[in-house]
């Protein structure tokens, strides 16, 4: 099941900070993203747990949530779907589009070159 934009924001907080309470996720979203009501964050995280996107640890008084899947696995699935839908499955078309429409720093280019060298080995 593909997470919504709001669900991805919650996942990003959990991937960055590890298992967290609703209060921590809500406070982080308010600091880093946008104003969100605690009750909205709570309801969305409960729905995400029902969908199997999050796992809820109820062993303590404050429930702690964590992602059901690893960050890299989730991103790979979403990226594969995106490339299939937008670029007919062509990763090279996606890369060419990225380089054509976004300025890339020398450091980023060096990082990409290093990554490509490792793929060739």
HELIX and SHEET records of a PDB file:
HELIX    1   1 UNK A    5  UNK A   17  1                                  13    
HELIX    2   2 UNK A   22  UNK A   32  1                                  11    
HELIX    3   3 UNK A   38  UNK A   51  1                                  14    
HELIX    4   4 UNK A   71  UNK A   87  1                                  17    
HELIX    5   5 UNK A   91  UNK A  101  1                                  11    
HELIX    6   6 UNK A  106  UNK A  120  1                                  15    
SHEET    1   A 2 UNK A  54  UNK A  57  0                                        
SHEET    2   A 2 UNK A  64  UNK A  67 -1                                        
END                                                                             
